[in-house]
């Protein structure tokens, strides 16, 4: 797959790199790492994200390469700029959010680079996916490191490391493979400082975020004899706490602290009226199967989807689907 990706990157000069709306550490880390590699190849990369670069990831963009999508200004002609467009850490074009119509209108060859479980991606001329990979940054490292040699430029090494710790929860999750630990060890030997990376990525909370988490956890409820812990966040909760969507990061994981909880869920009422679902599983339950029922996806133990409102109806559908999956999967244990 990586050889095919290299052939795709060999042809164009101007390559647009994007990731899913509301980017995370893996999407940003992989974009930045690949941009360094493309510059090594003599290419002209450009990174555009929507709606903006989260505050806890700004330290990764040492060169100031990342642009916040602005359809009315700097990016009105974005579709005409690239000679190739690569969507990273997602394999569904609609996950670009406001950038999706631009993606649909470009004449440039379009491809995805992703590690999530999904049916054959649609809407691309090429697809480069490997669900055995822990993170998209892992795929970029495997592509670039043999050709660039070690050590990598420090900003590139930090970007890859950030992608790994973002998608493994700092190596807490079951996707923390031996290969990823060896990769992390190599990056540390190249000069990456694990404590600094962890602090910059994970220890950047605000009072607004803690207020929101307190509200969510206070109202969390348990179903399925305590096996399913679900939290619900409305727009009025966000306003009352002065919170932003970035403040939801990692919240979904919290119910798994309870011994009885096998699946943790978060339902978030987005500004457009749709309901965002995030699910996490400790080990036994396939939450990807649940999210696929609603047109979403991800990994077996960490997945998401979007549902139509109203919130109460979406909540009932999610409860029923998760409880059915719990009964199926726990009966096999």
C-alpha positions as CSV (number, residue, x, y, z in Angstrom):
1,X,0.0,0.0,0.0
2,X,2.8,2.4,0.9
3,X,4.5,1.8,-2.5
4,X,1.2,2.8,-4.2
5,X,1.0,5.9,-2.0
6,X,4.6,6.8,-3.0
7,X,3.6,6.5,-6.7
8,X,0.6,8.8,-6.0
9,X,2.8,11.4,-4.4
10,X,5.5,11.2,-7.1
11,X,3.5,12.8,-9.8
12,X,2.1,16.1,-8.5
13,X,4.0,19.1,-7.3
14,X,1.3,21.0,-5.3
15,X,-0.3,18.6,-2.8
16,X,-3.1,19.7,-0.5
17,X,-3.3,17.9,2.9
18,X,-6.5,17.9,4.9
19,X,-7.9,15.9,7.8
20,X,-11.4,15.5,9.3
21,X,-13.4,18.4,10.7
22,X,-12.4,19.2,14.3
23,X,-9.0,17.7,13.9
24,X,-7.3,15.6,16.6
25,X,-3.7,14.8,17.4
26,X,-3.4,12.0,14.9
27,X,-4.8,13.9,12.0
28,X,-2.7,17.0,12.7
29,X,0.4,15.0,13.5
30,X,0.2,12.9,10.4
31,X,-0.5,16.0,8.2
32,X,2.5,17.8,9.5
33,X,4.8,14.8,9.3
34,X,3.8,14.1,5.7
35,X,4.3,17.8,4.9
36,X,7.9,17.5,6.1
37,X,8.4,14.4,3.9
38,X,6.9,16.1,0.9
39,X,9.2,19.1,1.3
40,X,12.1,16.6,1.5
41,X,10.9,15.3,-1.9
42,X,10.9,18.8,-3.3
43,X,7.1,19.1,-3.3
44,X,4.9,22.0,-2.3
45,X,2.5,20.9,0.4
46,X,-0.3,22.9,1.9
47,X,-2.3,22.0,5.0
48,X,-5.9,23.3,5.5
49,X,-8.1,22.4,8.5
50,X,-11.6,23.1,9.6
51,X,-12.6,25.0,11.6
52,X,-9.2,25.7,13.1
53,X,-6.1,24.2,14.7
54,X,-7.0,23.2,18.4
55,X,-5.1,25.1,21.0
56,X,-3.4,22.0,22.5
57,X,-1.9,21.2,19.0
58,X,-0.5,24.6,18.1
59,X,2.9,23.7,19.5
60,X,3.3,21.1,16.7
61,X,3.0,23.7,13.9
62,X,6.4,25.1,14.4
63,X,6.6,26.5,10.9
64,X,3.1,27.9,10.9
65,X,2.0,25.8,7.9
66,X,-1.5,25.0,9.0
67,X,-4.3,27.3,7.6
68,X,-7.8,27.5,9.1
69,X,-10.4,27.0,6.3
70,X,-11.9,30.3,5.2
71,X,-14.2,29.9,2.2
72,X,-15.1,33.5,1.9
73,X,-11.5,34.7,2.0
74,X,-8.2,33.0,1.5
75,X,-9.7,29.7,0.3
76,X,-12.3,30.9,-2.2
77,X,-10.2,29.3,-5.0
78,X,-8.9,26.3,-2.9
79,X,-10.3,23.7,-5.3
80,X,-8.1,25.0,-8.1
81,X,-4.8,25.1,-6.2
82,X,-3.8,21.4,-5.7
83,X,-2.5,19.0,-8.3
84,X,-3.5,16.2,-5.8
85,X,-5.6,16.2,-2.6
86,X,-5.0,13.8,0.2
87,X,-7.5,13.4,3.1
88,X,-5.7,12.0,6.1
89,X,-7.1,10.1,9.1
90,X,-10.5,9.8,7.5
91,X,-11.9,7.8,4.5
92,X,-15.2,9.5,4.1
93,X,-15.2,12.8,2.2
94,X,-18.2,14.2,4.2
95,X,-16.0,14.2,7.3
96,X,-14.3,17.3,5.9
97,X,-17.3,19.3,7.0
98,X,-17.5,22.7,5.4
99,X,-14.6,21.8,3.1
100,X,-16.6,18.9,1.6
101,X,-18.1,20.9,-1.3
102,X,-14.7,22.2,-2.3
103,X,-13.3,18.6,-2.2
104,X,-16.2,17.6,-4.5
105,X,-15.5,20.4,-7.0
106,X,-11.8,20.0,-7.4
107,X,-10.4,18.5,-10.6
108,X,-7.3,17.2,-8.8
109,X,-6.9,13.5,-8.1
110,X,-8.2,12.7,-4.6
111,X,-7.1,10.1,-2.2
112,X,-7.4,9.1,1.5
113,X,-4.7,7.9,3.9
114,X,-6.4,6.2,6.9
115,X,-6.2,3.5,9.5
116,X,-9.9,3.2,10.5
117,X,-12.1,0.2,9.8
118,X,-14.4,1.0,6.9
119,X,-16.0,-0.4,3.8
120,X,-14.2,0.4,0.5
121,X,-13.9,4.2,0.6
122,X,-16.0,6.1,-1.9
123,X,-15.4,9.4,-3.6
124,X,-11.6,9.0,-4.2
125,X,-9.5,8.2,-7.2
126,X,-7.1,6.3,-4.9
127,X,-7.4,5.0,-1.4
128,X,-4.6,4.0,1.0
129,X,-6.0,2.4,4.1
130,X,-4.5,0.0,6.6
131,X,-6.8,-0.9,9.6
132,X,-3.9,-2.8,11.3
133,X,-2.1,0.4,11.9
134,X,-2.5,2.2,15.2
135,X,-2.5,5.7,13.8
136,X,-2.2,7.6,10.6
137,X,1.1,8.9,11.8
138,X,2.4,5.4,11.9
139,X,1.7,5.0,8.2
140,X,3.5,8.3,7.5
141,X,6.5,7.2,9.5
142,X,6.6,3.8,7.7
143,X,6.5,5.7,4.3
144,X,9.0,8.5,5.1
145,X,11.6,7.1,7.6
146,X,13.2,4.6,5.2
147,X,13.6,7.2,2.5
148,X,14.7,10.1,4.7
149,X,16.9,8.2,7.1
150,X,17.2,8.8,10.8
151,X,17.1,11.1,12.7
152,X,14.1,12.8,11.3
153,X,13.8,16.6,11.6
154,X,12.7,17.3,15.2
155,X,9.3,18.9,14.3
156,X,8.5,15.9,12.2
157,X,9.5,13.4,14.9
158,X,7.4,15.3,17.4
159,X,4.4,15.3,15.0
160,X,4.6,11.5,14.6
161,X,5.0,11.0,18.3
162,X,2.0,13.2,19.0
163,X,-0.1,11.2,16.5
164,X,0.9,7.9,18.3
165,X,0.1,9.1,21.9
166,X,-3.1,10.8,20.7
167,X,-4.6,7.6,19.3
168,X,-3.3,5.3,22.0
169,X,-4.2,7.5,24.9
170,X,-0.5,7.8,25.7
171,X,-0.2,4.0,25.2
172,X,-3.1,3.2,27.5
173,X,-5.4,1.6,24.9
174,X,-5.4,-1.9,23.4
175,X,-4.1,-0.6,20.1
176,X,-0.7,0.1,21.7
177,X,1.2,-2.6,19.7
178,X,4.8,-3.7,20.1
179,X,5.5,-2.0,16.8
180,X,4.2,1.3,18.1
181,X,6.2,1.1,21.3
182,X,9.3,0.4,19.2
183,X,8.5,3.3,16.9
184,X,8.0,5.5,20.0
185,X,11.4,4.3,21.4
186,X,13.1,5.3,18.2
187,X,11.5,8.7,18.2
188,X,12.6,9.2,21.8
189,X,16.1,8.2,20.9
190,X,15.9,10.9,18.1
191,X,15.2,13.5,20.8
192,X,11.5,13.6,21.4
193,X,10.7,14.3,25.0
194,X,7.8,12.2,26.2
195,X,6.9,14.2,29.3
196,X,6.8,17.5,27.4
197,X,4.7,16.0,24.6
198,X,2.2,14.5,27.1
199,X,1.9,17.8,29.0
200,X,1.4,19.8,25.8
201,X,-1.1,17.4,24.4
202,X,-3.1,16.3,27.4
203,X,-2.6,18.8,30.2
204,X,-4.0,21.9,28.6
205,X,-7.5,22.0,30.2
206,X,-9.4,25.2,31.0
207,X,-11.9,26.0,33.8
208,X,-14.7,25.9,31.2
209,X,-13.7,22.3,30.3
210,X,-13.7,21.1,33.9
211,X,-17.1,22.7,34.5
212,X,-18.5,21.0,31.4
213,X,-17.0,17.6,32.5
214,X,-18.5,18.1,36.0
215,X,-21.9,18.7,34.5
216,X,-21.6,15.7,32.2
217,X,-20.4,13.3,34.9
218,X,-23.0,14.4,37.4
219,X,-25.8,13.5,34.9
220,X,-24.2,10.3,33.6
221,X,-26.5,7.3,33.9
222,X,-25.9,3.6,33.7
223,X,-27.8,1.0,31.7
224,X,-27.5,-2.8,31.1
225,X,-26.8,-3.6,34.8
226,X,-24.1,-0.9,34.9
227,X,-22.3,-2.1,31.7
228,X,-23.2,1.0,29.6
229,X,-22.4,4.5,30.9
230,X,-23.9,7.3,28.8
231,X,-23.4,11.1,29.0
232,X,-25.5,13.7,27.1
233,X,-24.3,17.3,26.3
234,X,-26.7,19.9,25.0
235,X,-25.9,23.2,23.4
236,X,-27.2,24.9,26.5
237,X,-24.6,23.0,28.6
238,X,-21.9,24.3,26.4
239,X,-23.2,27.9,26.7
240,X,-23.6,27.7,30.5
241,X,-20.0,26.5,30.9
242,X,-18.5,28.8,28.2
243,X,-17.1,25.6,26.6
244,X,-16.2,24.8,23.0
245,X,-16.2,21.5,21.2
246,X,-12.5,21.1,21.9
247,X,-13.5,20.7,25.6
248,X,-15.3,17.4,24.8
249,X,-12.0,15.7,23.9
250,X,-11.4,12.6,26.1
251,X,-14.7,13.1,28.0
252,X,-16.2,10.0,26.4
253,X,-13.5,7.8,28.1
254,X,-14.4,8.8,31.6
255,X,-17.2,6.3,32.4
256,X,-14.8,3.4,31.8
257,X,-13.2,4.3,35.1
258,X,-16.2,2.5,36.7
259,X,-15.5,-1.2,37.2
260,X,-18.9,-2.3,35.8
261,X,-18.8,-0.2,32.6
262,X,-17.9,-2.1,29.4
263,X,-19.0,0.7,27.0
264,X,-18.9,4.4,27.5
265,X,-20.9,6.8,25.4
266,X,-21.2,10.5,24.7
267,X,-24.0,12.2,22.8
268,X,-23.4,15.8,21.8
269,X,-26.0,18.1,20.4
270,X,-24.1,20.0,17.6
271,X,-24.9,23.5,16.5
272,X,-26.5,22.2,13.2
273,X,-29.0,20.1,15.1
274,X,-27.3,16.8,14.4
275,X,-26.3,14.5,17.2
276,X,-22.7,13.4,17.5
277,X,-22.1,10.0,19.0
278,X,-18.8,8.7,20.5
279,X,-18.4,5.2,21.9
280,X,-15.5,3.5,23.7
281,X,-15.2,-0.1,24.8
282,X,-12.9,-1.6,27.3
283,X,-12.3,-4.8,25.4
284,X,-15.2,-7.2,24.9
285,X,-17.8,-5.1,23.0
286,X,-17.5,-4.1,19.3
287,X,-18.7,-0.5,19.3
288,X,-17.7,-0.1,15.7
289,X,-20.6,-2.4,14.8
290,X,-22.9,0.0,16.7
291,X,-21.7,3.1,15.0
292,X,-21.9,1.5,11.5
293,X,-25.6,1.1,12.1
294,X,-25.8,4.9,12.0
295,X,-23.4,5.4,9.1
296,X,-20.3,5.9,11.2
297,X,-17.3,3.9,12.0
298,X,-13.8,3.9,13.5
299,X,-12.2,1.0,15.4
300,X,-13.6,-1.9,17.2
301,X,-13.1,-0.3,20.6
302,X,-13.4,3.4,19.6
303,X,-15.9,4.6,17.1
304,X,-18.3,7.5,16.3
305,X,-21.2,8.5,14.2
306,X,-23.7,11.3,13.5
307,X,-27.4,10.9,13.9
308,X,-30.4,13.1,13.0
309,X,-32.2,14.9,15.9
310,X,-34.0,15.4,18.0
311,X,-31.7,14.5,20.8
312,X,-34.2,12.3,22.7
313,X,-34.9,10.2,19.6
314,X,-31.2,9.7,18.9
315,X,-30.6,8.9,22.5
316,X,-33.3,6.1,22.5
317,X,-31.8,4.6,19.3
318,X,-28.3,4.6,20.7
319,X,-29.4,3.0,24.0
320,X,-31.2,0.2,22.2
321,X,-28.3,-0.5,19.8
322,X,-25.6,-0.5,22.5
323,X,-27.7,-2.7,24.8
324,X,-28.2,-5.2,22.0
325,X,-24.5,-5.2,21.1
326,X,-23.6,-5.7,24.8
327,X,-25.9,-8.7,25.0
328,X,-24.4,-10.2,21.8
329,X,-20.8,-9.7,22.7
330,X,-20.8,-10.3,26.5
331,X,-22.7,-13.6,25.9
332,X,-19.5,-14.9,24.1
333,X,-17.2,-14.0,26.9
